[in-house]
Amino acid sequence: MKSFEYVVESLDGDYANLRRTDEEDGELKLVARALLPPEIREGTRLLYEFLQYRIME
């Protein structure tokens, strides 16, 4: 299974806009905050693998 790196671009209520780090002009991905770690902030780097998001150290 592939893994992808994202950056939290913005937070909008119960949703977060994520941008893949390997796609410079790609579209934002809208994700429910319930699926993300609770301590995310704008600029947080996330790793998506095995159908889960986790904060990258």
C-alpha distance matrix in Angstrom:
0.0 3.8 6.7 10.1 13.6 16.4 20.1 22.2 24.8 26.9 27.4 29.2 30.3 27.6 25.0 23.5 22.9 19.9 19.6 16.6 17.9 16.9 18.8 22.5 23.9 21.1 21.9 21.7 19.3 21.3 19.8 21.9 22.8 22.5 18.7 19.1 20.8 24.5 25.6 24.1 26.6 26.8 25.3 22.8 19.6 16.5 12.9 10.4 7.3 6.8 9.3 11.8 13.8 15.7 18.4 18.1 21.1
3.8 0.0 3.8 6.8 10.4 13.3 17.0 19.4 21.8 24.3 25.2 27.2 28.7 26.3 23.4 21.4 20.4 17.1 16.4 13.2 14.3 13.1 15.2 18.8 20.4 17.8 19.0 18.8 16.9 19.4 18.2 20.8 21.7 22.0 18.2 18.1 19.8 23.5 24.2 22.2 24.4 24.2 22.4 20.2 16.9 14.1 10.6 8.6 6.6 8.0 9.8 11.7 12.7 14.5 16.7 15.9 19.1
6.7 3.8 0.0 3.8 7.0 10.0 13.7 16.2 18.8 21.3 22.3 24.6 26.1 23.9 21.1 18.8 17.9 14.5 13.9 10.8 11.7 11.4 13.8 17.1 19.1 16.6 17.7 17.0 15.1 17.5 16.2 18.7 19.1 19.7 16.0 15.3 16.7 20.4 20.8 18.7 20.8 20.7 18.9 16.6 13.2 10.4 6.9 5.5 4.5 7.6 9.1 9.7 9.8 11.1 13.0 12.2 15.5
10.1 6.8 3.8 0.0 3.8 6.6 10.3 13.0 15.3 18.1 19.4 21.8 23.7 21.9 18.8 16.1 14.8 11.2 10.2 7.0 8.1 8.3 10.5 13.6 15.6 13.2 14.4 13.6 12.3 14.9 14.2 17.1 17.5 18.8 15.3 14.2 15.8 19.2 19.3 16.7 18.3 17.7 15.8 14.0 10.6 8.3 5.8 5.2 6.8 10.2 10.5 10.6 9.4 10.8 12.0 11.2 14.7
13.6 10.4 7.0 3.8 0.0 3.8 7.1 10.2 12.6 15.6 17.3 20.1 22.2 20.8 17.7 14.6 13.3 9.5 8.4 5.8 5.8 7.5 10.0 12.3 14.7 12.9 14.1 12.8 12.1 14.6 14.0 16.8 16.5 18.3 15.3 13.3 14.4 17.5 17.0 14.2 15.3 14.5 12.2 10.6 7.1 5.7 4.7 6.3 9.0 12.7 12.7 11.6 9.3 9.8 9.7 8.6 12.0
16.4 13.3 10.0 6.6 3.8 0.0 3.8 6.6 8.9 11.8 13.6 16.5 18.8 17.7 14.5 11.1 9.6 5.9 5.3 4.4 5.5 8.5 9.7 11.4 13.2 11.3 11.8 9.8 9.3 11.6 11.3 14.3 13.9 16.3 13.8 11.5 13.0 15.7 15.1 11.8 12.5 11.3 9.4 8.3 5.7 5.0 6.3 7.6 11.1 14.5 13.6 12.2 9.2 10.0 9.6 9.5 12.9
20.1 17.0 13.7 10.3 7.1 3.8 0.0 3.8 5.9 9.1 11.3 14.5 17.1 16.7 13.7 10.0 8.5 5.5 5.4 6.5 6.7 10.4 11.2 11.6 13.3 12.2 12.3 9.9 10.3 11.9 12.0 14.5 13.6 16.5 14.7 12.0 13.0 14.8 13.6 10.0 9.6 7.8 5.8 5.6 4.5 6.1 8.9 10.8 14.4 17.8 16.6 14.6 11.2 11.3 9.8 9.9 12.7
22.2 19.4 16.2 13.0 10.2 6.6 3.8 0.0 3.8 5.7 7.5 10.9 13.4 13.3 10.5 6.7 6.0 4.7 6.6 9.2 10.2 13.8 13.9 14.0 15.0 13.6 12.7 9.5 9.6 10.0 10.0 12.0 10.8 14.1 13.1 10.3 11.5 12.6 11.6 7.8 7.0 5.1 5.1 5.4 6.6 7.6 11.0 12.3 16.1 19.0 17.2 15.0 11.5 11.9 10.4 11.8 14.4
24.8 21.8 18.8 15.3 12.6 8.9 5.9 3.8 0.0 3.8 7.2 10.1 13.4 14.1 11.1 7.5 5.5 5.6 6.5 9.9 10.9 14.3 13.5 12.8 13.1 12.4 11.2 8.2 9.6 10.2 11.4 13.7 13.0 16.6 16.0 13.6 15.0 15.6 14.6 10.8 8.9 5.6 6.1 8.3 9.6 11.2 14.3 15.4 19.2 22.1 20.2 18.3 15.0 15.7 14.2 15.2 17.5
26.9 24.3 21.3 18.1 15.6 11.8 9.1 5.7 3.8 0.0 3.8 6.5 9.9 11.3 8.8 5.9 5.3 7.4 9.6 13.1 14.5 17.9 16.9 16.2 16.1 15.1 13.1 9.7 10.6 9.8 10.8 12.2 11.3 15.1 15.3 13.2 14.6 14.3 13.7 10.3 8.0 5.4 7.9 9.8 12.0 13.2 16.5 17.3 21.0 23.6 21.2 19.2 16.0 16.8 15.5 17.2 19.4
27.4 25.2 22.3 19.4 17.3 13.6 11.3 7.5 7.2 3.8 0.0 3.8 6.4 7.8 6.1 4.5 6.3 9.1 12.1 15.5 17.3 20.6 19.8 19.6 19.3 17.8 15.5 11.8 11.6 9.6 9.8 9.9 8.5 12.3 13.3 11.5 12.9 11.9 11.9 9.1 7.5 6.7 10.1 10.9 13.5 13.9 17.2 17.7 21.2 23.3 20.6 18.4 15.5 16.4 15.5 17.9 20.1
29.2 27.2 24.6 21.8 20.1 16.5 14.5 10.9 10.1 6.5 3.8 0.0 3.8 6.2 5.2 5.9 7.7 11.2 14.3 17.8 20.0 23.1 21.8 21.6 20.7 19.1 16.1 12.7 12.3 9.5 10.1 9.6 9.2 12.6 14.2 13.3 15.2 13.9 14.7 12.4 11.1 10.4 13.8 14.6 17.0 17.1 20.1 20.0 23.4 25.1 22.0 20.2 17.8 19.2 18.7 21.3 23.7
30.3 28.7 26.1 23.7 22.2 18.8 17.1 13.4 13.4 9.9 6.4 3.8 0.0 3.8 5.5 7.8 10.6 13.9 17.4 20.6 22.9 26.0 24.9 25.0 24.2 22.3 19.3 15.8 14.8 11.5 11.0 9.2 8.4 11.0 13.5 13.1 14.7 12.8 14.2 12.8 12.3 12.7 16.2 16.4 18.9 18.6 21.5 21.2 24.3 25.6 22.3 20.4 18.3 19.7 19.5 22.6 24.9
27.6 26.3 23.9 21.9 20.8 17.7 16.7 13.3 14.1 11.3 7.8 6.2 3.8 0.0 3.8 7.1 10.5 13.2 16.9 19.7 22.3 25.2 24.4 25.1 24.4 22.1 19.1 15.5 13.7 10.1 8.7 5.9 5.4 7.5 10.1 10.5 12.5 11.1 13.4 12.2 12.8 13.7 16.8 16.3 18.3 17.2 19.6 18.8 21.7 22.5 19.2 17.4 15.8 17.5 18.0 21.3 23.9
25.0 23.4 21.1 18.8 17.7 14.5 13.7 10.5 11.1 8.8 6.1 5.2 5.5 3.8 0.0 3.8 6.8 9.6 13.3 16.1 18.9 21.6 20.7 21.4 20.7 18.3 15.3 11.8 9.9 6.5 5.5 4.4 5.0 8.2 9.4 9.4 12.1 11.7 13.5 11.4 11.7 11.9 14.6 14.2 15.8 14.7 17.1 16.3 19.3 20.6 17.3 15.7 13.9 15.9 16.4 19.4 22.2
23.5 21.4 18.8 16.1 14.6 11.1 10.0 6.7 7.5 5.9 4.5 5.9 7.8 7.1 3.8 0.0 3.8 6.2 9.9 12.9 15.3 18.3 17.6 18.1 17.8 15.6 13.1 9.4 8.0 5.8 5.4 6.4 6.0 9.7 9.9 8.7 11.2 11.3 12.3 9.3 9.3 8.8 11.1 10.9 12.4 11.8 14.4 14.1 17.6 19.4 16.5 14.8 12.3 13.9 13.9 16.5 19.3
22.9 20.4 17.9 14.8 13.3 9.6 8.5 6.0 5.5 5.3 6.3 7.7 10.6 10.5 6.8 3.8 0.0 3.8 6.9 10.2 12.8 15.6 14.3 14.7 14.1 12.0 9.5 5.8 5.5 4.7 6.4 9.0 9.5 13.1 12.4 11.3 13.9 14.6 15.0 11.6 11.0 9.2 10.6 11.3 12.1 11.9 14.3 14.1 17.6 19.9 17.2 15.9 13.4 15.2 15.0 16.8 19.9
19.9 17.1 14.5 11.2 9.5 5.9 5.5 4.7 5.6 7.4 9.1 11.2 13.9 13.2 9.6 6.2 3.8 0.0 3.8 6.7 9.3 12.1 11.4 12.3 12.5 10.2 8.8 5.4 5.0 6.4 7.3 10.5 10.8 13.9 12.3 10.7 13.2 14.8 14.9 11.3 11.2 9.4 9.5 9.6 9.3 8.9 11.0 11.0 14.7 17.4 15.1 13.9 11.2 12.9 12.7 14.0 17.2
19.6 16.4 13.9 10.2 8.4 5.3 5.4 6.6 6.5 9.6 12.1 14.3 17.4 16.9 13.3 9.9 6.9 3.8 0.0 3.8 6.2 8.8 7.8 8.5 9.1 7.2 7.0 5.1 6.3 9.2 10.7 14.1 14.6 17.6 15.6 14.0 16.2 18.1 17.7 14.0 13.6 11.2 10.1 10.8 9.7 9.9 11.5 11.8 15.2 18.3 16.6 15.8 13.2 14.7 14.2 14.5 17.6
16.6 13.2 10.8 7.0 5.8 4.4 6.5 9.2 9.9 13.1 15.5 17.8 20.6 19.7 16.1 12.9 10.2 6.7 3.8 0.0 3.8 5.5 5.6 7.8 9.3 7.3 8.5 7.8 8.3 11.6 12.5 16.0 16.6 19.1 16.5 15.0 17.0 19.5 19.2 15.7 15.8 13.9 12.1 12.0 9.7 9.3 9.7 10.0 13.0 16.3 15.3 14.9 12.6 14.0 13.9 13.5 16.7
17.9 14.3 11.7 8.1 5.8 5.5 6.7 10.2 10.9 14.5 17.3 20.0 22.9 22.3 18.9 15.3 12.8 9.3 6.2 3.8 0.0 3.8 5.6 6.8 9.7 9.1 11.2 10.8 11.9 15.0 15.8 19.1 19.1 21.7 19.1 17.0 18.4 20.9 19.9 16.5 16.3 14.2 11.5 11.7 9.0 9.8 10.2 11.6 14.4 18.0 17.7 16.9 14.3 14.9 13.9 12.6 15.3
16.9 13.1 11.4 8.3 7.5 8.5 10.4 13.8 14.3 17.9 20.6 23.1 26.0 25.2 21.6 18.3 15.6 12.1 8.8 5.5 3.8 0.0 3.8 6.3 9.3 8.7 11.7 12.4 13.4 17.0 18.0 21.5 21.9 24.3 21.4 19.8 21.4 24.1 23.4 20.1 20.1 18.0 15.3 15.4 12.5 12.7 12.2 13.0 15.0 18.5 18.5 18.4 16.4 17.3 16.9 15.2 17.9
18.8 15.2 13.8 10.5 10.0 9.7 11.2 13.9 13.5 16.9 19.8 21.8 24.9 24.4 20.7 17.6 14.3 11.4 7.8 5.6 5.6 3.8 0.0 3.8 5.7 5.1 8.5 10.1 11.8 15.5 17.2 20.9 21.8 24.4 21.8 20.5 22.6 25.1 24.5 21.0 20.6 18.1 16.0 16.7 14.4 14.6 14.6 14.8 17.1 20.3 19.7 19.9 17.9 19.3 19.0 17.9 20.8
22.5 18.8 17.1 13.6 12.3 11.4 11.6 14.0 12.8 16.2 19.6 21.6 25.0 25.1 21.4 18.1 14.7 12.3 8.5 7.8 6.8 6.3 3.8 0.0 3.8 5.8 9.0 10.6 13.2 16.6 18.8 22.4 23.0 26.0 23.8 22.2 24.0 26.1 25.2 21.5 20.5 17.4 15.3 16.8 15.0 16.1 16.8 17.6 20.3 23.6 22.8 22.6 20.3 21.3 20.4 19.3 21.7
23.9 20.4 19.1 15.6 14.7 13.2 13.3 15.0 13.1 16.1 19.3 20.7 24.2 24.4 20.7 17.8 14.1 12.5 9.1 9.3 9.7 9.3 5.7 3.8 0.0 3.8 6.7 9.2 12.3 15.5 18.3 21.9 23.1 26.1 24.2 22.9 25.2 27.0 26.5 22.7 21.6 18.4 16.9 18.7 17.4 18.1 19.0 19.1 21.9 24.9 23.7 23.8 21.6 23.1 22.5 21.9 24.6
21.1 17.8 16.6 13.2 12.9 11.3 12.2 13.6 12.4 15.1 17.8 19.1 22.3 22.1 18.3 15.6 12.0 10.2 7.2 7.3 9.1 8.7 5.1 5.8 3.8 0.0 3.8 6.6 9.0 12.6 15.2 18.9 20.4 23.3 21.1 20.3 22.9 24.9 24.9 21.2 20.5 17.8 16.6 17.8 16.3 16.3 16.9 16.4 19.1 21.9 20.4 20.7 18.9 20.9 20.8 20.6 23.7
21.9 19.0 17.7 14.4 14.1 11.8 12.3 12.7 11.2 13.1 15.5 16.1 19.3 19.1 15.3 13.1 9.5 8.8 7.0 8.5 11.2 11.7 8.5 9.0 6.7 3.8 0.0 3.8 6.4 9.5 12.6 16.2 18.1 20.9 19.2 18.7 21.7 23.3 23.6 20.0 19.3 16.7 16.4 17.5 16.6 16.4 17.4 16.5 19.4 21.9 19.8 20.1 18.3 20.6 20.8 21.2 24.5
21.7 18.8 17.0 13.6 12.8 9.8 9.9 9.5 8.2 9.7 11.8 12.7 15.8 15.5 11.8 9.4 5.8 5.4 5.1 7.8 10.8 12.4 10.1 10.6 9.2 6.6 3.8 0.0 3.8 6.4 9.5 13.0 14.5 17.6 16.1 15.4 18.3 19.7 20.1 16.5 15.9 13.4 13.6 14.6 14.2 13.9 15.4 14.7 18.0 20.4 18.0 17.8 15.7 18.0 18.0 19.0 22.2
19.3 16.9 15.1 12.3 12.1 9.3 10.3 9.6 9.6 10.6 11.6 12.3 14.8 13.7 9.9 8.0 5.5 5.0 6.3 8.3 11.9 13.4 11.8 13.2 12.3 9.0 6.4 3.8 0.0 3.8 6.3 10.0 12.0 14.6 12.8 12.7 16.0 17.7 18.7 15.4 15.6 14.0 14.4 14.5 13.9 12.7 13.8 12.4 15.4 17.5 14.7 14.7 13.1 15.8 16.6 18.0 21.5
21.3 19.4 17.5 14.9 14.6 11.6 11.9 10.0 10.2 9.8 9.6 9.5 11.5 10.1 6.5 5.8 4.7 6.4 9.2 11.6 15.0 17.0 15.5 16.6 15.5 12.6 9.5 6.4 3.8 0.0 3.8 6.9 9.3 12.0 11.0 11.4 14.8 15.9 17.3 14.4 14.7 13.6 15.0 14.9 15.1 13.8 15.3 13.9 16.9 18.4 15.2 14.9 13.3 16.1 17.0 19.1 22.5
19.8 18.2 16.2 14.2 14.0 11.3 12.0 10.0 11.4 10.8 9.8 10.1 11.0 8.7 5.5 5.4 6.4 7.3 10.7 12.5 15.8 18.0 17.2 18.8 18.3 15.2 12.6 9.5 6.3 3.8 0.0 3.8 6.2 8.4 7.2 8.0 11.6 12.9 14.8 12.4 13.6 13.5 15.0 14.0 14.2 12.2 13.5 11.8 14.7 15.9 12.5 11.7 10.4 13.3 14.7 17.3 20.7
21.9 20.8 18.7 17.1 16.8 14.3 14.5 12.0 13.7 12.2 9.9 9.6 9.2 5.9 4.4 6.4 9.0 10.5 14.1 16.0 19.1 21.5 20.9 22.4 21.9 18.9 16.2 13.0 10.0 6.9 3.8 0.0 3.8 5.3 5.7 7.3 10.7 11.2 13.8 12.1 13.8 14.5 16.5 15.3 16.1 14.0 15.5 13.9 16.4 17.1 13.5 12.4 11.4 14.0 15.5 18.6 21.8
22.8 21.7 19.1 17.5 16.5 13.9 13.6 10.8 13.0 11.3 8.5 9.2 8.4 5.4 5.0 6.0 9.5 10.8 14.6 16.6 19.1 21.9 21.8 23.0 23.1 20.4 18.1 14.5 12.0 9.3 6.2 3.8 0.0 3.8 5.3 5.1 7.6 7.5 10.1 8.9 10.8 12.3 14.6 13.0 14.3 12.6 14.6 13.8 16.6 17.5 14.4 12.2 10.5 12.2 13.2 16.6 19.4
22.5 22.0 19.7 18.8 18.3 16.3 16.5 14.1 16.6 15.1 12.3 12.6 11.0 7.5 8.2 9.7 13.1 13.9 17.6 19.1 21.7 24.3 24.4 26.0 26.1 23.3 20.9 17.6 14.6 12.0 8.4 5.3 3.8 0.0 3.8 5.5 7.7 7.7 11.2 11.1 13.7 15.7 17.8 15.6 16.6 14.3 15.7 14.4 16.4 16.6 13.4 11.3 10.7 12.5 14.2 17.8 20.5
18.7 18.2 16.0 15.3 15.3 13.8 14.7 13.1 16.0 15.3 13.3 14.2 13.5 10.1 9.4 9.9 12.4 12.3 15.6 16.5 19.1 21.4 21.8 23.8 24.2 21.1 19.2 16.1 12.8 11.0 7.2 5.7 5.3 3.8 0.0 3.8 7.0 8.8 11.8 11.1 14.0 15.7 17.0 14.6 14.7 11.8 12.6 10.8 12.7 12.8 9.7 7.6 7.3 9.8 12.2 15.5 18.6
19.1 18.1 15.3 14.2 13.3 11.5 12.0 10.3 13.6 13.2 11.5 13.3 13.1 10.5 9.4 8.7 11.3 10.7 14.0 15.0 17.0 19.8 20.5 22.2 22.9 20.3 18.7 15.4 12.7 11.4 8.0 7.3 5.1 5.5 3.8 0.0 3.8 6.2 8.5 7.5 10.6 12.6 13.7 11.0 11.4 8.9 10.4 9.8 12.3 13.4 10.9 7.9 5.8 7.2 8.8 12.3 15.2
20.8 19.8 16.7 15.8 14.4 13.0 13.0 11.5 15.0 14.6 12.9 15.2 14.7 12.5 12.1 11.2 13.9 13.2 16.2 17.0 18.4 21.4 22.6 24.0 25.2 22.9 21.7 18.3 16.0 14.8 11.6 10.7 7.6 7.7 7.0 3.8 0.0 3.8 5.6 6.0 9.8 12.6 13.5 10.3 11.1 9.1 10.9 11.4 13.6 14.7 13.0 9.4 7.1 6.4 7.2 11.0 13.1
24.5 23.5 20.4 19.2 17.5 15.7 14.8 12.6 15.6 14.3 11.9 13.9 12.8 11.1 11.7 11.3 14.6 14.8 18.1 19.5 20.9 24.1 25.1 26.1 27.0 24.9 23.3 19.7 17.7 15.9 12.9 11.2 7.5 7.7 8.8 6.2 3.8 0.0 3.8 5.7 8.9 12.2 14.0 11.4 13.3 12.1 14.4 15.0 17.4 18.4 16.5 13.0 10.8 10.1 10.0 13.7 15.3
25.6 24.2 20.8 19.3 17.0 15.1 13.6 11.6 14.6 13.7 11.9 14.7 14.2 13.4 13.5 12.3 15.0 14.9 17.7 19.2 19.9 23.4 24.5 25.2 26.5 24.9 23.6 20.1 18.7 17.3 14.8 13.8 10.1 11.2 11.8 8.5 5.6 3.8 0.0 3.8 6.6 10.3 11.7 9.1 11.5 11.3 14.2 15.7 18.3 20.0 18.5 14.9 12.0 10.3 8.8 12.1 12.9
24.1 22.2 18.7 16.7 14.2 11.8 10.0 7.8 10.8 10.3 9.1 12.4 12.8 12.2 11.4 9.3 11.6 11.3 14.0 15.7 16.5 20.1 21.0 21.5 22.7 21.2 20.0 16.5 15.4 14.4 12.4 12.1 8.9 11.1 11.1 7.5 6.0 5.7 3.8 0.0 3.8 7.0 8.4 5.9 8.6 8.8 12.1 13.8 16.9 19.0 17.4 14.0 10.6 9.5 7.7 10.7 12.3
26.6 24.4 20.8 18.3 15.3 12.5 9.6 7.0 8.9 8.0 7.5 11.1 12.3 12.8 11.7 9.3 11.0 11.2 13.6 15.8 16.3 20.1 20.6 20.5 21.6 20.5 19.3 15.9 15.6 14.7 13.6 13.8 10.8 13.7 14.0 10.6 9.8 8.9 6.6 3.8 0.0 3.8 6.1 5.5 9.2 10.6 14.3 16.2 19.6 22.1 20.4 17.2 13.7 12.7 10.4 12.6 13.8
26.8 24.2 20.7 17.7 14.5 11.3 7.8 5.1 5.6 5.4 6.7 10.4 12.7 13.7 11.9 8.8 9.2 9.4 11.2 13.9 14.2 18.0 18.1 17.4 18.4 17.8 16.7 13.4 14.0 13.6 13.5 14.5 12.3 15.7 15.7 12.6 12.6 12.2 10.3 7.0 3.8 0.0 3.8 5.6 8.9 11.0 14.7 16.6 20.3 23.1 21.3 18.6 15.0 14.5 12.1 13.6 15.1
25.3 22.4 18.9 15.8 12.2 9.4 5.8 5.1 6.1 7.9 10.1 13.8 16.2 16.8 14.6 11.1 10.6 9.5 10.1 12.1 11.5 15.3 16.0 15.3 16.9 16.6 16.4 13.6 14.4 15.0 15.0 16.5 14.6 17.8 17.0 13.7 13.5 14.0 11.7 8.4 6.1 3.8 0.0 3.8 6.3 9.4 13.0 15.4 19.0 22.2 21.0 18.3 14.6 13.7 10.9 11.3 12.7
22.8 20.2 16.6 14.0 10.6 8.3 5.6 5.4 8.3 9.8 10.9 14.6 16.4 16.3 14.2 10.9 11.3 9.6 10.8 12.0 11.7 15.4 16.7 16.8 18.7 17.8 17.5 14.6 14.5 14.9 14.0 15.3 13.0 15.6 14.6 11.0 10.3 11.4 9.1 5.9 5.5 5.6 3.8 0.0 3.8 6.4 10.1 12.8 16.2 19.2 18.2 15.2 11.4 10.1 7.1 8.0 9.7
19.6 16.9 13.2 10.6 7.1 5.7 4.5 6.6 9.6 12.0 13.5 17.0 18.9 18.3 15.8 12.4 12.1 9.3 9.7 9.7 9.0 12.5 14.4 15.0 17.4 16.3 16.6 14.2 13.9 15.1 14.2 16.1 14.3 16.6 14.7 11.4 11.1 13.3 11.5 8.6 9.2 8.9 6.3 3.8 0.0 3.8 7.0 10.1 13.3 16.7 16.2 13.5 9.9 8.6 6.0 5.6 8.2
16.5 14.1 10.4 8.3 5.7 5.0 6.1 7.6 11.2 13.2 13.9 17.1 18.6 17.2 14.7 11.8 11.9 8.9 9.9 9.3 9.8 12.7 14.6 16.1 18.1 16.3 16.4 13.9 12.7 13.8 12.2 14.0 12.6 14.3 11.8 8.9 9.1 12.1 11.3 8.8 10.6 11.0 9.4 6.4 3.8 0.0 3.8 6.5 9.8 13.0 12.4 9.8 6.2 5.4 4.5 5.3 9.0
12.9 10.6 6.9 5.8 4.7 6.3 8.9 11.0 14.3 16.5 17.2 20.1 21.5 19.6 17.1 14.4 14.3 11.0 11.5 9.7 10.2 12.2 14.6 16.8 19.0 16.9 17.4 15.4 13.8 15.3 13.5 15.5 14.6 15.7 12.6 10.4 10.9 14.4 14.2 12.1 14.3 14.7 13.0 10.1 7.0 3.8 0.0 3.8 6.4 9.9 10.1 8.1 5.6 5.3 6.2 6.0 9.8
10.4 8.6 5.5 5.2 6.3 7.6 10.8 12.3 15.4 17.3 17.7 20.0 21.2 18.8 16.3 14.1 14.1 11.0 11.8 10.0 11.6 13.0 14.8 17.6 19.1 16.4 16.5 14.7 12.4 13.9 11.8 13.9 13.8 14.4 10.8 9.8 11.4 15.0 15.7 13.8 16.2 16.6 15.4 12.8 10.1 6.5 3.8 0.0 3.8 7.0 6.6 5.5 4.5 6.6 9.0 9.7 13.4
7.3 6.6 4.5 6.8 9.0 11.1 14.4 16.1 19.2 21.0 21.2 23.4 24.3 21.7 19.3 17.6 17.6 14.7 15.2 13.0 14.4 15.0 17.1 20.3 21.9 19.1 19.4 18.0 15.4 16.9 14.7 16.4 16.6 16.4 12.7 12.3 13.6 17.4 18.3 16.9 19.6 20.3 19.0 16.2 13.3 9.8 6.4 3.8 0.0 3.8 5.4 5.6 6.7 8.4 11.3 11.6 15.0
6.8 8.0 7.6 10.2 12.7 14.5 17.8 19.0 22.1 23.6 23.3 25.1 25.6 22.5 20.6 19.4 19.9 17.4 18.3 16.3 18.0 18.5 20.3 23.6 24.9 21.9 21.9 20.4 17.5 18.4 15.9 17.1 17.5 16.6 12.8 13.4 14.7 18.4 20.0 19.0 22.1 23.1 22.2 19.2 16.7 13.0 9.9 7.0 3.8 0.0 3.8 5.5 8.4 10.4 13.9 14.7 17.8
9.3 9.8 9.1 10.5 12.7 13.6 16.6 17.2 20.2 21.2 20.6 22.0 22.3 19.2 17.3 16.5 17.2 15.1 16.6 15.3 17.7 18.5 19.7 22.8 23.7 20.4 19.8 18.0 14.7 15.2 12.5 13.5 14.4 13.4 9.7 10.9 13.0 16.5 18.5 17.4 20.4 21.3 21.0 18.2 16.2 12.4 10.1 6.6 5.4 3.8 0.0 3.8 7.1 10.1 13.7 15.3 18.7
11.8 11.7 9.7 10.6 11.6 12.2 14.6 15.0 18.3 19.2 18.4 20.2 20.4 17.4 15.7 14.8 15.9 13.9 15.8 14.9 16.9 18.4 19.9 22.6 23.8 20.7 20.1 17.8 14.7 14.9 11.7 12.4 12.2 11.3 7.6 7.9 9.4 13.0 14.9 14.0 17.2 18.6 18.3 15.2 13.5 9.8 8.1 5.5 5.6 5.5 3.8 0.0 3.8 6.6 10.3 12.3 15.6
13.8 12.7 9.8 9.4 9.3 9.2 11.2 11.5 15.0 16.0 15.5 17.8 18.3 15.8 13.9 12.3 13.4 11.2 13.2 12.6 14.3 16.4 17.9 20.3 21.6 18.9 18.3 15.7 13.1 13.3 10.4 11.4 10.5 10.7 7.3 5.8 7.1 10.8 12.0 10.6 13.7 15.0 14.6 11.4 9.9 6.2 5.6 4.5 6.7 8.4 7.1 3.8 0.0 3.8 7.0 9.3 12.8
15.7 14.5 11.1 10.8 9.8 10.0 11.3 11.9 15.7 16.8 16.4 19.2 19.7 17.5 15.9 13.9 15.2 12.9 14.7 14.0 14.9 17.3 19.3 21.3 23.1 20.9 20.6 18.0 15.8 16.1 13.3 14.0 12.2 12.5 9.8 7.2 6.4 10.1 10.3 9.5 12.7 14.5 13.7 10.1 8.6 5.4 5.3 6.6 8.4 10.4 10.1 6.6 3.8 0.0 3.8 6.4 9.4
18.4 16.7 13.0 12.0 9.7 9.6 9.8 10.4 14.2 15.5 15.5 18.7 19.5 18.0 16.4 13.9 15.0 12.7 14.2 13.9 13.9 16.9 19.0 20.4 22.5 20.8 20.8 18.0 16.6 17.0 14.7 15.5 13.2 14.2 12.2 8.8 7.2 10.0 8.8 7.7 10.4 12.1 10.9 7.1 6.0 4.5 6.2 9.0 11.3 13.9 13.7 10.3 7.0 3.8 0.0 3.8 6.4
18.1 15.9 12.2 11.2 8.6 9.5 9.9 11.8 15.2 17.2 17.9 21.3 22.6 21.3 19.4 16.5 16.8 14.0 14.5 13.5 12.6 15.2 17.9 19.3 21.9 20.6 21.2 19.0 18.0 19.1 17.3 18.6 16.6 17.8 15.5 12.3 11.0 13.7 12.1 10.7 12.6 13.6 11.3 8.0 5.6 5.3 6.0 9.7 11.6 14.7 15.3 12.3 9.3 6.4 3.8 0.0 3.8
21.1 19.1 15.5 14.7 12.0 12.9 12.7 14.4 17.5 19.4 20.1 23.7 24.9 23.9 22.2 19.3 19.9 17.2 17.6 16.7 15.3 17.9 20.8 21.7 24.6 23.7 24.5 22.2 21.5 22.5 20.7 21.8 19.4 20.5 18.6 15.2 13.1 15.3 12.9 12.3 13.8 15.1 12.7 9.7 8.2 9.0 9.8 13.4 15.0 17.8 18.7 15.6 12.8 9.4 6.4 3.8 0.0
